[in-house]
Amino acid sequence: MQNLPKVARGQISLPAGPAGGAKCPTADSDLSTTDATGRSQDGDSDCYIDNLSPCRSPGPPEAPVIILDWDDTLLPTSFLRDALKIYPNRSGGQSQRTAGRKSKVSRNSGFPCQAAIDSHCDLIRELLLAARSVAHVAIVTLAERPWVNDSAEHFLPGLNLKRLLRDLDIPVYYAVEYRKSTRNPLCPETPPACSKRMAQAMDDFINSLERDYGTRLNVLSVGDSMAEREAARKAAASLEKKACRAGEPMPWCKTIKFQTDPSLKMLSLELRSLLCNLDRFLALDHDLDLIFEQQDSIEDIEEKILETVGFVGYS
């Protein structure tokens, strides 16, 4: 696995996107114009990962894939929800899911912890740049379209997520669009059903990628709930069956579960630890199931990473 050097925006070497450069019908980084049914719809990183990745034996070529959740994995949704309850007028008085495009959180908005939000925004950019420089990347969310772009535009306007995703060729998959049309939309889905929808979205993304025969899929999924974890396992089981029939190497399934409903500080710490150890996680030549428990401190998280990869890159 290649090392991850400091990179300048616009100068990173990106893995090829989906086969033929075409977008999957369900993908939406505001480049796609179709839903899951095919119907039409309208920086520099200061974290340097050195060459201390775990040693591994030579094996078949790999296709690294990184799948990220959005809410409470990249976007500090729980923090923002709580902050808006306390300071409803600091963001135009709008709720989390109905934030309008004309009212945005800015450095002069008086929004609580604005400096920390700005730093977190920079961290998201660094992570996406780093991830895309070594792997195929997608965002898979249980939210409804177009929440990812709308929430980023409202709460993280400095990120310019829509353009960033377009430049990096990172699609967004809305797993709810895989729900059967015969299902009552007013009836909430069970956790197993949510995991199934996410697994279908993950499978669609992975199957859209162009790779040579005999390449091992190296999938890393990161989310804040068991839904993402179970979805990745379901997707991996499907990939294993396909690999077995085709006589290809078995895929690796690596999952990292962040804390649920994290504080802004904890989420930023989790993302920083992911960024600084990303190369090591991908370099592991086996499956991974890493869970950050609710009671874990940053020291506990560092210890778990140390036990997993043998070294903690953290700055």
C-alpha positions as CSV (number, residue, x, y, z in Angstrom):
1,M,0.0,0.0,0.0
2,Q,1.4,3.3,-1.0
3,N,2.3,5.9,1.6
4,L,0.1,8.9,2.0
5,P,2.2,12.0,1.6
6,K,1.2,15.6,2.0
7,V,-0.7,16.6,-1.1
8,A,-1.7,19.9,-2.6
9,R,-5.3,20.4,-3.7
10,G,-5.6,19.6,-7.3
11,Q,-2.3,17.7,-7.4
12,I,-3.4,14.3,-6.0
13,S,-3.4,11.2,-8.1
14,L,-6.9,9.7,-8.1
15,P,-7.8,6.1,-8.7
16,A,-10.1,5.7,-11.7
17,G,-13.8,6.2,-11.0
18,P,-16.7,3.9,-12.0
19,A,-16.3,1.9,-15.2
20,G,-16.3,3.9,-18.3
21,G,-16.5,7.1,-16.2
22,A,-20.3,6.6,-16.0
23,K,-22.1,7.3,-12.7
24,C,-24.3,4.6,-11.1
25,P,-28.0,5.5,-11.4
26,T,-28.3,5.8,-7.6
27,A,-25.2,7.9,-7.0
28,D,-25.7,11.5,-6.3
29,S,-22.9,14.0,-5.7
30,D,-25.1,16.4,-7.7
31,L,-23.6,14.9,-10.8
32,S,-26.3,12.2,-11.1
33,T,-29.8,13.0,-12.0
34,T,-31.5,9.7,-11.3
35,D,-32.8,8.0,-8.2
36,A,-32.6,4.3,-7.2
37,T,-35.3,3.4,-9.7
38,G,-33.6,5.2,-12.5
39,R,-36.2,7.9,-12.6
40,S,-35.0,11.4,-13.5
41,Q,-34.4,13.8,-10.6
42,D,-33.9,17.2,-11.0
43,G,-6.4,21.3,0.7
44,D,-3.5,20.6,2.1
45,S,-3.3,17.9,4.8
46,D,-1.2,18.6,7.9
47,C,-1.3,15.0,8.9
48,Y,1.6,13.0,7.3
49,I,1.2,9.3,7.4
50,D,4.7,7.8,7.3
51,N,5.9,4.3,6.2
52,L,5.1,2.6,9.5
53,S,2.2,0.6,8.0
54,P,2.0,-3.1,9.1
55,C,4.2,-5.5,7.2
56,R,2.3,-7.7,4.8
57,S,3.2,-10.6,2.5
58,P,3.0,-10.1,-1.3
59,G,-0.4,-10.9,-2.6
60,P,-2.8,-10.2,-5.4
61,P,-3.3,-6.6,-6.5
62,E,-6.0,-4.7,-4.4
63,A,-8.8,-2.3,-5.1
64,P,-9.1,-0.2,-2.0
65,V,-12.7,1.1,-1.3
66,I,-13.7,3.5,1.4
67,I,-17.4,4.1,2.3
68,L,-18.3,6.9,4.6
69,D,-21.5,7.7,6.4
70,W,-22.6,11.3,6.6
71,D,-24.5,12.2,9.8
72,D,-22.3,12.0,12.9
73,T,-19.5,10.5,10.8
74,L,-18.6,13.6,8.8
75,L,-21.2,16.1,9.6
76,P,-21.5,16.8,13.4
77,T,-25.3,16.3,13.2
78,S,-26.0,15.7,16.9
79,F,-24.0,18.7,18.0
80,L,-25.7,20.9,15.5
81,R,-29.1,19.6,16.5
82,D,-28.5,20.4,20.2
83,A,-26.9,23.7,19.4
84,L,-30.0,24.8,17.4
85,K,-32.2,24.0,20.3
86,I,-30.2,26.3,22.5
87,Y,-29.5,29.0,19.9
88,P,-32.4,28.7,17.4
89,N,-31.9,32.2,16.1
90,R,-28.2,31.9,15.3
91,S,-28.9,29.9,12.2
92,G,-31.9,31.6,10.8
93,G,-34.2,29.8,13.2
94,Q,-34.5,26.8,10.9
95,S,-34.5,23.2,11.9
96,Q,-31.7,20.8,11.0
97,R,-33.5,19.1,8.1
98,T,-35.2,22.3,6.7
99,A,-32.2,24.6,6.6
100,G,-32.7,26.9,3.6
101,R,-30.0,27.9,1.2
102,K,-30.3,31.6,1.9
103,S,-29.5,31.3,5.6
104,K,-26.1,29.8,6.3
105,V,-23.8,29.4,9.3
106,S,-20.8,31.7,8.8
107,R,-17.9,32.9,10.8
108,N,-19.9,36.1,11.7
109,S,-23.1,34.3,12.6
110,G,-22.4,34.1,16.3
111,F,-23.1,30.3,16.2
112,P,-21.7,28.5,19.2
113,C,-18.2,26.9,18.8
114,Q,-17.9,28.5,15.3
115,A,-14.1,28.2,15.4
116,A,-14.3,24.5,16.2
117,I,-16.9,24.0,13.4
118,D,-14.5,25.7,11.0
119,S,-11.7,23.5,12.1
120,H,-13.9,20.4,11.7
121,C,-14.8,21.6,8.2
122,D,-11.1,21.7,7.3
123,L,-10.7,18.2,8.7
124,I,-13.5,16.8,6.5
125,R,-11.8,18.3,3.5
126,E,-8.4,16.7,4.5
127,L,-10.0,13.3,5.0
128,L,-11.8,13.3,1.7
129,L,-8.7,14.4,-0.1
130,A,-6.6,11.8,1.6
131,A,-9.1,9.0,1.2
132,R,-9.6,9.7,-2.5
133,S,-5.8,9.7,-3.1
134,V,-5.6,6.1,-2.1
135,A,-9.0,4.6,-2.7
136,H,-12.4,4.7,-4.4
137,V,-14.7,6.7,-2.1
138,A,-18.4,7.0,-1.7
139,I,-20.8,8.5,0.9
140,V,-23.7,6.2,1.8
141,T,-26.4,7.7,4.0
142,L,-29.9,6.8,5.3
143,A,-31.0,10.4,5.0
144,E,-33.2,11.6,2.2
145,R,-32.1,13.4,-0.9
146,P,-30.6,16.1,-1.0
147,W,-29.7,16.2,2.7
148,V,-26.0,15.8,2.3
149,N,-25.4,18.8,0.0
150,D,-28.1,20.9,1.7
151,S,-26.8,20.3,5.2
152,A,-23.2,21.0,4.1
153,E,-24.2,24.2,2.3
154,H,-26.0,25.4,5.4
155,F,-23.8,24.3,8.2
156,L,-20.4,24.0,6.5
157,P,-20.5,26.6,3.7
158,G,-16.7,26.9,3.7
159,L,-16.4,23.3,2.7
160,N,-18.0,23.8,-0.6
161,L,-18.9,20.1,-0.5
162,K,-20.8,20.0,-3.8
163,R,-17.7,21.1,-5.7
164,L,-15.3,19.0,-3.6
165,L,-17.3,15.8,-4.3
166,R,-17.5,16.7,-8.0
167,D,-13.7,17.4,-8.2
168,L,-12.8,14.2,-6.3
169,D,-15.5,12.1,-8.1
170,I,-17.1,11.0,-4.9
171,P,-20.7,9.9,-5.3
172,V,-23.4,10.1,-2.7
173,Y,-25.9,7.2,-2.3
174,Y,-29.2,7.6,-0.6
175,A,-30.0,4.2,0.8
176,V,-33.7,5.0,1.4
177,E,-34.2,5.1,-2.3
178,Y,-33.7,1.3,-2.4
179,R,-36.9,0.9,-0.4
180,K,-39.6,-1.0,-2.2
181,S,-42.2,1.3,-3.7
182,T,-45.0,-0.9,-2.3
183,R,-43.8,-0.2,1.3
184,N,-45.8,2.3,3.4
185,P,-43.5,5.4,3.5
186,L,-45.1,6.4,6.8
187,C,-44.0,3.2,8.5
188,P,-40.4,3.5,9.8
189,E,-38.0,0.7,8.7
190,T,-36.5,-1.7,11.2
191,P,-32.7,-1.6,11.7
192,P,-32.2,-4.8,9.7
193,A,-34.1,-3.2,6.8
194,C,-32.0,-0.1,7.0
195,S,-28.8,-2.2,6.9
196,K,-30.2,-4.1,3.9
197,R,-30.8,-0.8,2.0
198,M,-27.3,0.5,2.9
199,A,-25.8,-2.9,1.8
200,Q,-27.6,-2.6,-1.6
201,A,-26.2,0.9,-2.0
202,M,-22.7,-0.2,-1.1
203,D,-22.9,-3.2,-3.4
204,D,-24.0,-0.9,-6.3
205,F,-21.1,1.4,-5.8
206,I,-18.5,-1.3,-5.6
207,N,-20.0,-3.1,-8.6
208,S,-19.7,0.2,-10.6
209,L,-15.9,0.3,-10.2
210,E,-13.6,-0.7,-12.9
211,R,-11.0,-3.3,-11.8
212,D,-8.9,-6.0,-13.3
213,Y,-9.7,-9.7,-12.9
214,G,-8.0,-11.2,-9.9
215,T,-8.0,-8.0,-7.9
216,R,-8.9,-8.2,-4.2
217,L,-11.4,-5.8,-3.0
218,N,-10.2,-4.0,0.2
219,V,-13.3,-2.4,1.7
220,L,-13.3,0.0,4.6
221,S,-16.6,1.2,6.0
222,V,-16.9,4.0,8.6
223,G,-20.1,5.0,10.4
224,D,-21.5,5.9,13.7
225,S,-24.2,3.1,14.0
226,M,-24.4,-0.6,13.8
227,A,-26.5,-0.1,10.6
228,E,-23.3,0.8,8.6
229,R,-21.4,-2.0,10.2
230,E,-24.0,-4.6,9.4
231,A,-24.5,-3.2,5.9
232,A,-20.8,-3.5,5.1
233,R,-20.9,-7.1,6.3
234,K,-23.9,-7.9,4.2
235,A,-22.2,-6.3,1.2
236,A,-19.0,-8.2,1.9
237,A,-21.0,-11.5,2.0
238,S,-22.4,-10.8,-1.4
239,L,-18.9,-9.9,-2.7
240,E,-17.5,-13.1,-1.3
241,K,-20.1,-15.2,-3.2
242,K,-19.2,-13.4,-6.5
243,A,-15.5,-13.8,-5.8
244,C,-15.9,-17.5,-5.1
245,R,-17.8,-18.1,-8.3
246,A,-15.3,-16.1,-10.3
247,G,-12.3,-17.7,-8.7
248,E,-11.0,-14.3,-7.4
249,P,-9.4,-13.5,-4.0
250,M,-11.8,-13.1,-1.1
251,P,-12.5,-9.5,-0.3
252,W,-11.5,-7.9,3.0
253,C,-14.2,-6.2,5.0
254,K,-13.0,-3.6,7.5
255,T,-15.5,-1.7,9.6
256,I,-14.9,1.2,12.0
257,K,-17.8,2.3,14.2
258,F,-17.6,5.8,15.6
259,Q,-19.5,6.8,18.8
260,T,-23.2,7.5,18.4
261,D,-24.4,11.1,19.0
262,P,-20.8,12.4,19.5
263,S,-19.8,15.8,20.7
264,L,-18.2,18.0,18.1
265,K,-14.8,17.6,19.9
266,M,-15.1,13.8,20.0
267,L,-16.1,13.5,16.3
268,S,-13.2,15.7,15.3
269,L,-10.9,13.5,17.3
270,E,-12.3,10.4,15.7
271,L,-11.9,11.8,12.2
272,R,-8.3,13.0,13.0
273,S,-7.4,9.5,14.2
274,L,-9.0,8.0,11.1
275,L,-7.1,10.4,8.8
276,C,-3.7,9.8,10.5
277,N,-4.1,6.0,10.4
278,L,-5.9,5.5,7.2
279,D,-3.0,4.0,5.4
280,R,-2.5,1.5,8.2
281,F,-6.1,0.4,8.2
282,L,-6.0,-0.2,4.5
283,A,-2.7,-2.1,4.8
284,L,-4.1,-4.7,7.2
285,D,-4.2,-8.0,5.3
286,H,-7.3,-9.3,7.1
287,D,-10.8,-8.2,8.1
288,L,-11.3,-5.5,10.8
289,D,-14.1,-4.8,13.2
290,L,-13.1,-1.8,15.3
291,I,-15.8,-0.3,17.6
292,F,-15.4,2.9,19.6
293,E,-17.7,2.5,22.6
294,Q,-19.8,5.4,24.0
295,Q,-17.7,5.5,27.1
296,D,-14.4,5.5,25.3
297,S,-12.1,8.4,25.8
298,I,-9.6,9.6,23.2
299,E,-7.0,7.6,25.1
300,D,-9.1,4.5,24.8
301,I,-9.5,5.1,21.1
302,E,-5.8,5.5,20.6
303,E,-5.2,2.3,22.6
304,K,-7.7,0.4,20.3
305,I,-5.9,1.7,17.2
306,L,-2.6,0.7,18.7
307,E,-3.8,-2.8,19.3
308,T,-5.1,-2.9,15.7
309,V,-2.3,-1.5,13.7
310,G,0.6,-1.5,16.1
311,F,1.1,2.3,15.9
312,V,-1.0,5.4,16.4
313,G,-0.5,8.2,14.0
314,Y,-2.1,11.3,15.6
315,S,-1.5,15.0,15.5
